[in-house]
Amino acid sequence: MPETMPETMTDPVVIEKDGFVFRLDPATASWVKPRVVDRREVLPDLPETIVIKTNAVRTVLRVPMPEGVVFAKRYHLRGLLDRLKYLVIPSKAAAEWRAARAIAAAGLPTVHALLMGERRTLGILQDACFAAAGIENNLEFVPYIHEHLWDGTGESEANRARLLDQLAGLVRRFHDAGFRHHDMHGGNLLVTGGPAEAIVHLIDLHTVKVGSSVPRGVRLRNLAKLLHSLLTGVREGDFLRMLTVYEGDRPVLGGADAALAFIAPRVAALEKRRLVNRTKRCLRRSSAYDVTTRDGRRIHHRREIDAGAVLDAIAVHERSRDAGGTDVLKNSRRSALSRQTLETPDGPRPVVVKETKCHGVADRLKNLFRPPRAMASWVNGTGLGVRRVPAAEPLAMVLEGNGRLVGRSFLLMEDVASRGGDGTRLDLHILERYAGPLDAARREEKRELARAFGRFVADLHARGIYHRDLKAVNVFVRPAEDGAPGFILVDYDRVVFGESVPRRRRIKNLAQAAASIAVLMTKTDRLRFFRAYAFDADARENAREYGRGVAAECEKKIVVRYEPIE
């Protein structure tokens, strides 16, 4: 049996039922037993129950009750190894129960553990569950900052600094009390209360270990993971400030500067790993994606979208392609595109279906050595979304064939130029808005478009993103919330993610953009574009070389003048 640990609060109420041994908090046992323990099997089917998460590790339910909301977790066992493992270590349910009670006893804000249950046969774990009272009116840490404390006003910045200081102090108290949280990140921190009196709560405690002391290395690794998770909710200098608060009057990390020197490269490495993992997760089943096999087709789709609806949209695409018509955007030997409607739980959604055709064994063999075009688009589109680069959202991918011998492939993605939409292809936008005499307002609009597009391409290159086909036909214009020009990538199967973009590739992208934009964008406009693009010393100090390189590349291309080139 797992090694037992002494309870740190009032001894629990122990109940045996249906082969389970349940431990209940005595303060709430009178209602938890009839409402949770006795109805454990039917909780998932109650009309008021919401499934918050379900994956290979656990299923989490949110169940409203007269006494308040209850979050119930059922942990899944993944084969014999898990069963044997929990002979010598506590189950996840037991670990969370004990950690929650111990953390609460230490006076740290956390969940109120209501019960833990295990079913064992000859000591081998068969089932495990945990339930806690819900922390109502909460937001996760970073979303809370963005909703309440991100407008840049003096009051908001003061409250944001106070919240970050509170978190740093909470983590220090957590470590000093002997707790190690191996999954400490912003998603496991809930914030309640208004901006001036917000309180941070620790949740999801099944990886917490309880001991007598936490070594410096463990503290630093915990902090690196936590600070990495806060990247989108902090400003320059916030990490050093938090580490200074953590150290306080009794430094344990060697000082805030030394701690930051250790943590900063690890935060960068964690972010690199996150981007890779989040990009590739669309190829496997996860909380956001599913994989369905049907009639010789492998369907990768967002979990909220039905695989049958995906196949229905493809069937309509095939009929449209064969019949022709206004919904067909392209139908060549290698590919076909059409506008269709995808049925989703939120109603019909306009999509573009992109079909990559297959012409015999040679095309199938190519797919053995490089991803099919639809798969490349599916992964790259997901990667752009993970990196918060505006792009048409990929919704589903379908592969035909057996194993890696893929024939035709399909991508379904958001239609940014759908009827009623507000996206316009960049080259058409320029031709429609800037032909003929322009008044002062329209001239300034054109200048700002050039500058904004320069910043957009600069942002891609600064983050190591290279688009092998960065033509205006593959970029749409969509106004941002403040009315400024915004840009969306719509064809991304040839996107490459890396550490940096070398000069040769940067010049190639600049030439692709220059050649595909009508001469209505004057030399002065193009200079504005480059000045906005020149984000680093290489571009600023070698502007002439960039200019000569772009000119040489454009000589190899068909340059758009007054008609778009598809």
Secondary structure, 3 states (H helix, E strand, C coil): CCCCCCCCCCCCEEEEECCEEEEECCCCHHHHHHHHHCCCCCHHHCCCCEEEEECCCEEEEEEEECCEEEEEEEECCCCHHHHHHCCCCCCHHHHHHHHHHHHHHCCCCECEEEEEEEEEECCEEEEEEEEEECCCCEEEHHHHHHHHCCCCCHHHHHHHHHHHHHHHHHHHHHHHCCEEECCCCHHHEEEECCCCCCEEEECCCCCEEECCCCCHHHHHHHHHHHHHHCHHHCCCCHHHHHHHHHHCCCCCCCCHHHHHHHHHHHHHHHHHHHHHHHHHHHHCCCCCEEEEEECCEEEEEECCCCHHHHHHHHHHHHHHHHHCCCCEEEECCCEEEEEEEEEECCEEEEEEEEEECCCCHHHHHHHHHCCCHHHHHHHHHHHHHHCCCCECCEEEEEEEEECCEEEEEEEEEECCCCCCCCCEEHHHHHHHHCCCCCCHHHHHHHHHHHHHHHHHHHHHHHCCEEECCCCHHHEEECCCCCCCCCEEECCCCCEEECCCCCHHHHHHHHHHHHHHCCCCCCHHHHHHHHHHHCCCHHHHHCHHHHHHHHHHHHCCCCCCCCCCCC
